[in-house]
């Protein structure tokens, strides 16, 4: 007696699973159609950074350092001492390469270059 009334299939009624699947379309893993990562033309490659575990505070300091060349929207340091930073415009990328290459960050000399996609090598 408890849940559905008289036990003859009443209560919540038939559930339309197909309608639910249509409503949920594109909401699962990786479902978004846009990427937060900027295009390669708006990124610079960085070397000479401090090696070690990732550190959000150090990434913020790097972003502030990169803002000397323009509006740096994002910067990240990898554990191997390399990283990258993103800017709003291609002109700011060129300015970053020209002005920040050889600059000092956390006592280390930075190498700043345009971001290029690594070529695939056949094994």
C-alpha positions in Angstrom: 0.0 0.0 0.0 2.6 2.7 0.8 4.1 4.2 -2.3 1.9 3.9 -5.3 -1.6 3.9 -3.9 -3.4 0.6 -4.6 -0.5 -1.3 -6.2 -1.8 -1.2 -9.7 1.0 0.9 -11.3 -0.4 4.3 -10.1 1.7 6.8 -8.3 4.3 8.5 -10.4 3.1 7.2 -13.7 5.2 6.1 -16.6 8.6 7.9 -16.8 9.7 9.0 -20.3 13.4 8.1 -20.4 13.8 9.3 -24.0 12.7 12.8 -23.1 15.2 12.9 -20.2 18.0 11.7 -22.5 17.2 14.5 -25.0 17.2 17.1 -22.2 20.6 15.9 -21.0 22.2 15.8 -24.4 25.7 17.4 -24.4 25.8 17.8 -20.6 28.1 14.9 -19.9 31.9 14.6 -19.9 33.6 17.1 -22.2 30.2 18.3 -23.4 31.0 21.9 -23.8 31.4 23.3 -27.4 33.9 26.0 -26.5 37.4 25.8 -25.1 38.9 28.1 -22.4 42.4 27.7 -23.9 43.3 30.5 -26.3 44.6 30.0 -29.8 48.3 29.3 -30.3 48.7 32.7 -32.0 47.9 34.4 -28.6 50.4 32.3 -26.6 54.1 32.6 -25.8 56.4 29.8 -24.8 58.5 30.3 -21.7 61.7 28.7 -20.5 64.1 29.3 -17.6 61.3 29.2 -15.0 61.7 27.7 -11.5 61.4 23.9 -11.6 59.3 21.9 -9.1 55.7 21.2 -8.3 53.0 23.5 -9.7 52.3 26.5 -7.6 49.2 28.8 -8.2 50.8 31.7 -6.4 53.9 31.5 -8.6 51.7 31.3 -11.7 50.0 34.6 -10.5 53.4 36.2 -10.0 54.4 35.1 -13.5 51.1 36.6 -14.9 51.9 39.9 -13.3 55.4 39.8 -14.7 54.0 39.1 -18.2 51.6 42.0 -17.9 54.5 44.4 -18.6 54.1 43.5 -22.2 50.3 43.8 -22.4 47.1 42.2 -21.1 48.3 38.7 -20.0 45.1 36.7 -19.4 46.7 33.5 -18.1 50.2 32.1 -17.3 51.3 28.7 -16.2 54.6 27.1 -15.1 55.2 23.4 -15.6 57.2 21.2 -13.3 60.1 21.1 -15.8 60.8 24.8 -15.7 58.9 25.6 -18.9 55.5 27.3 -19.3 53.3 29.5 -21.4 51.3 32.6 -21.2 48.3 33.9 -23.1 47.6 37.5 -24.3 44.6 39.3 -25.7 46.1 40.3 -29.1 48.9 39.1 -31.5 50.6 42.5 -31.0 50.9 41.9 -27.3 52.5 38.5 -28.0 55.1 40.2 -30.3 55.7 42.8 -27.6 56.2 40.1 -24.9 58.8 38.3 -27.1 60.6 41.6 -27.8 60.5 43.1 -24.3 60.5 40.1 -21.9 62.9 37.7 -23.5 66.0 37.9 -21.2 64.0 39.5 -18.4 64.5 38.4 -14.8 61.8 36.5 -12.9 62.3 35.1 -9.4 66.1 35.5 -9.9 66.1 33.5 -13.2 66.5 34.7 -16.7 63.5 34.0 -18.9 63.4 32.9 -22.5 60.3 34.1 -24.2 59.4 33.0 -27.7 56.3 32.6 -29.9 54.3 29.4 -29.3 54.7 26.9 -32.1 53.0 23.5 -32.4 55.5 20.6 -32.0 55.9 18.7 -35.3 55.0 15.1 -35.2 57.9 12.8 -35.8 57.5 9.3 -37.3 58.9 6.5 -35.2 
